Amino acid sequence: MLEIIVSSVLALCMGLLVIFVRMKASHKPASAKKIILPPIFMSTGMLMFIEPFFRVTFSEIIEVVIVGMLFSIVLVKTSRFEIRENDVYLKRSKAFGFILIGLLLIRIIAKLLLSTEINVGQLSGMFYLLAFSMIVPWRVTMYLQYRKLLGELNNIQTKGV
């Protein structure tokens, strides 16, 4: 039970850190690198599945990937870019922080409920896959939106010259 509490507190801290970073990101121009690198860095976590303690069944993989992709819809809907000062910026969403906290609370409640039936290693693997399958579609969509606006910005700048 202690590891569930510790991991839940850590997840909450990570969520608050993401909210803080996201708020600061809206003050600086976006870049393809800033959008693409987080899921690439996170992908190294797949190495956890080398250890049998963290392995999940095929049906669990399908379940958490579907749930993660459904959760990503919420993140996609709250992430928009805008052209400002001849650059592309991430538009700040007032709802993003509340949505992220809501998703974290759902995750913590699910972890508390599932921890009685699924061992902690397998549960860790499932929640890692949930987060990864939530972040990848969100970041891919953000990248496509960014590229579209970058093209519009280049058209504006070309016509203006």
Sequence and secondary structure as in RCSB ss.txt:
>XXXX:A:sequence
MLEIIVSSVLALCMGLLVIFVRMKASHKPASAKKIILPPIFMSTGMLMFIEPFFRVTFSEIIEVVIVGMLFSIVL
VKTSRFEIRENDVYLKRSKAFGFILIGLLLIRIIAKLLLSTEINVGQLSGMFYLLAFSMIVPWRVTMYLQYRKLL
GELNNIQTKGV
>XXXX:A:secstr
 HHHHHHHHHHHHHHHHHHHHHHHHTTSB  HHHHHHHHHHHHGGGGGGGSGGG   HHHHHHHHHHHHHHHHHH
HHT EEEEETTEEEEE  HHHHHHHHHHHHHHHHHHHHHTTTS HHHHHHHHHHHHHHHHHHHHHHHHHHHHHHH
HHHHHHHHHH 
